[in-house]
């Protein structure tokens, strides 16, 4: 039977609206209220993709910014002004994004959890070539989900924080061989594969190896259009999970141009529409 996965569910829900270099945004909520993690799409696309998954505009009660790159902050100011939303960002991200003057800005610090829209939010410091970037672990007091992209290399801290989550949205940006042989200029290749760039498929698998028994689903995110393939990343992730004896972990690949299913996290399990 289909499970009730609309935005009014009493369970923690996550819906990615778009993932990749052309724009990133993810809704995480519970009970008809929630937060956008990043707002890198246009306002129009954010509204259309929320509506396509049955999530009304009013369900969005704040914006969490991971870092200041345009594909993550593009619509943050416009949404904040139009809907009167608080925007949560580190001081570095706020400065880099040019939103220090935003009346609804709420400065946060990595490692210091806070409450927003009825959810507990923990910003986790990550390595990236921006000013104080973070990933986010979001929980409802019972279950947890994580959004972790734009990461230069795996860290023990990141693995530790993701290990408590049932649902993890994790960057699988590039295949090292495709990047090396691909069309990017040499300096861009150095940036992408550097310690402040993006996770490769093998690096993302290192992160997954360190996660614990609470993990139930991994959403492969922020795949490069030029230096990765969904089938390749998914195959590598599936092979590693099987080698670890984790057949219980479901896998999916997020896309750039349409919203994902609405995933529901309930009592440590992760469900999607049409699945029991």
C-alpha positions in Angstrom: 0.0 0.0 0.0 1.1 3.6 -0.5 2.3 5.4 2.6 1.1 8.9 3.6 4.0 11.1 2.6 2.5 14.5 2.2 4.0 17.6 4.0 1.5 17.2 6.8 2.9 13.9 7.9 3.8 13.7 11.6 7.1 12.1 10.6 10.3 13.6 9.4 10.2 14.2 5.6 12.9 15.1 3.1 12.4 16.1 -0.6 15.3 17.3 -2.8 14.2 19.9 -5.3 17.4 19.9 -7.4 20.9 18.8 -6.9 23.9 19.8 -9.0 25.9 22.7 -10.3 22.8 24.4 -11.8 21.1 24.8 -8.4 20.5 23.1 -5.1 17.6 23.1 -2.6 16.2 20.5 -0.3 13.1 20.6 1.9 13.2 18.9 5.3 10.2 19.1 7.6 7.7 17.6 9.9 4.0 18.1 10.5 3.5 20.7 7.7 6.4 22.9 8.7 10.0 22.7 7.6 13.2 24.3 6.2 14.9 24.7 2.9 18.5 23.6 3.0 19.9 26.0 0.4 18.0 28.0 -2.1 20.1 27.8 -5.3 17.2 27.4 -7.8 15.0 30.3 -8.9 12.0 31.2 -6.8 9.7 30.0 -9.5 11.4 26.6 -9.7 11.4 26.2 -5.9 7.7 26.9 -5.8 6.8 24.7 -8.7 8.9 21.7 -7.4 7.5 22.1 -3.9 4.0 22.1 -5.3 4.7 19.1 -7.5 5.3 17.1 -4.3 2.3 18.5 -2.4 4.3 20.9 -0.2 2.7 24.3 0.1 4.8 27.5 0.2 3.7 28.1 3.8 5.4 24.9 4.9 8.8 26.6 4.4 9.6 28.5 7.6 13.3 29.1 7.2 16.3 28.7 5.0 19.6 26.9 6.0 22.5 27.9 3.9 25.5 25.5 3.6 27.9 28.0 1.9 27.9 31.1 -0.3 28.3 29.7 -3.8 25.5 30.9 -6.2 24.1 27.4 -6.9 23.2 27.3 -3.2 22.2 30.9 -2.4 20.7 32.2 -5.6 17.1 32.8 -4.3 17.8 33.1 -0.6 17.4 36.9 -0.4 14.3 37.0 -2.6 12.6 34.2 -0.7 13.5 35.8 2.6 12.1 39.1 1.5 9.0 37.7 -0.1 8.0 35.2 2.6 9.6 36.9 5.6 11.8 33.9 6.2 14.7 33.7 8.7 17.9 32.7 6.9 20.4 30.7 9.0 24.0 30.9 8.0 27.5 31.1 9.5 29.1 34.5 9.6 31.4 33.5 6.8 28.6 32.3 4.6 26.6 35.4 5.3 29.5 37.6 4.4 30.4 35.7 1.2 26.8 35.7 0.1 26.4 39.4 0.7 23.4 39.0 3.1 24.8 40.5 6.3 22.3 43.3 6.0 19.3 40.9 5.7 16.9 41.7 8.5 16.0 38.1 9.0 19.5 36.8 9.1 20.3 34.4 12.0 24.0 33.7 12.4 24.9 30.2 13.4 28.1 28.4 14.3 29.3 24.9 13.3 28.9 22.5 16.2 26.2 24.5 17.9 22.7 22.9 17.4 19.7 25.2 17.3 15.9 24.8 16.9 14.0 26.1 13.8 10.5 25.2 12.5 10.2 22.7 15.3 13.3 20.8 14.2 16.7 20.4 15.8 19.4 21.5 13.4 23.1 20.7 13.8 25.6 22.5 11.5 28.6 20.4 10.9 31.9 21.9 9.7 33.1 20.6 6.3 36.2 21.4 4.1 35.3 23.4 1.0 36.8 26.5 -0.6 34.3 28.9 1.0 34.1 30.9 4.2 33.0 28.5 7.0 30.8 26.0 5.1 28.7 23.4 6.8 26.6 20.3 6.3 23.4 19.9 8.2 21.9 17.1 10.4 18.2 17.7 11.0 16.1 15.8 13.5 12.7 15.7 15.1 13.6 14.2 18.4 13.2 10.7 17.1 14.8 10.5 13.7 17.5 12.2 11.8 18.4 13.1 8.2 21.5 14.7 6.8 22.3 16.9 3.8 26.1 16.8 3.1 27.5 18.1 -0.2 30.3 20.3 -1.5 32.9 18.6 0.6 36.6 18.5 -0.3 37.5 15.3 1.5 36.1 12.9 4.1 36.6 13.9 7.7 36.1 12.0 11.0 33.7 14.6 12.2 31.5 14.3 9.2 31.4 10.5 9.5 30.6 10.8 13.2 27.7 13.1 12.7 26.2 11.2 9.7 26.5 7.9 11.6 23.4 8.8 13.7 21.2 9.3 10.6 18.7 7.0 8.9 18.7 9.0 5.7 21.8 10.6 4.3 22.0 12.8 1.2 25.7 12.7 0.3 27.8 14.2 -2.5 29.1 11.8 -5.2 30.5 14.5 -7.4 32.9 12.9 -9.8 34.7 9.9 -11.0 38.5 10.5 -10.8 39.2 9.1 -14.3 36.4 11.0 -16.0 37.6 14.2 -14.3 41.2 13.6 -15.4 40.1 12.9 -19.0 37.3 15.4 -19.1 36.9 18.9 -20.6 37.7 21.1 -17.5 40.8 23.3 -17.6 43.7 22.0 -15.5 43.1 24.5 -12.7 39.5 23.6 -12.3 40.4 19.9 -12.2 42.9 20.7 -9.4 40.2 22.5 -7.5 37.6 19.8 -7.8 39.8 17.0 -6.7 41.6 19.1 -4.0 41.0 18.9 -0.3 38.7 21.9 -0.5 36.8 20.8 -3.6 34.3 18.0 -4.1 33.9 14.4 -3.0 34.8 11.8 -5.7 32.9 8.5 -5.8 35.7 6.7 -3.9 35.8 9.4 -1.2 32.0 9.2 -0.8 32.3 5.5 -0.4 34.9 6.1 2.4 32.2 8.1 4.2 29.6 5.4 3.8 32.0 2.7 5.1 32.1 4.6 8.4 28.4 4.9 8.9 26.6 2.7 11.4 23.6 0.4 11.7 21.1 3.3 11.8 21.7 4.0 8.1 18.7 3.0 5.9 18.9 5.1 2.7 21.6 7.1 0.9 20.7 9.7 -1.8 23.6 10.3 -4.1 23.8 14.0 -4.6 25.6 16.8 -6.6 26.8 14.5 -9.4 28.8 16.4 -12.0 27.2 16.5 -15.5 30.6 16.2 -17.2 32.6 14.0 -14.8 30.2 11.4 -13.5 27.3 9.2 -14.5 24.4 8.2 -12.3 24.6 4.5 -13.3 28.4 4.5 -12.5 28.0 6.2 -9.1 25.0 4.0 -8.2 26.8 0.8 -9.2 29.9 1.7 -7.1 27.8 2.5 -4.1 25.7 -0.7 -4.5 28.8 -2.8 -4.8 30.4 -1.3 -1.7 27.2 -1.7 0.4 26.9 -5.3 -0.6 30.6 -5.9 0.3 29.8 -4.4 3.7 26.9 -6.7 4.2 24.5 -3.8 4.1 21.8 -5.0 1.7 19.4 -3.2 3.9 20.6 0.2 2.8 18.5 1.5 -0.1 20.2 3.8 -2.7 19.0 6.5 -5.0 20.4 9.2 -7.3 19.2 12.8 -7.2 18.7 14.8 -10.3 19.1 18.4 -11.3 15.8 19.1 -13.1 13.0 17.7 -11.0 12.1 17.1 -7.4 12.8 13.7 -5.8 10.1 11.6 -4.1 9.2 12.8 -0.6 11.0 10.4 1.7 9.6 9.8 5.2 11.7 8.8 8.1 9.7 7.0 10.8 11.1 5.0 13.8 14.4 4.6 12.1 13.1 3.4 8.8 12.9 5.4 5.5 10.0 5.1 3.1 9.1 6.6 -0.2 5.8 6.7 -2.1 4.5 3.4 -3.3 6.8 1.4 -1.0 5.9 -0.4 2.2 
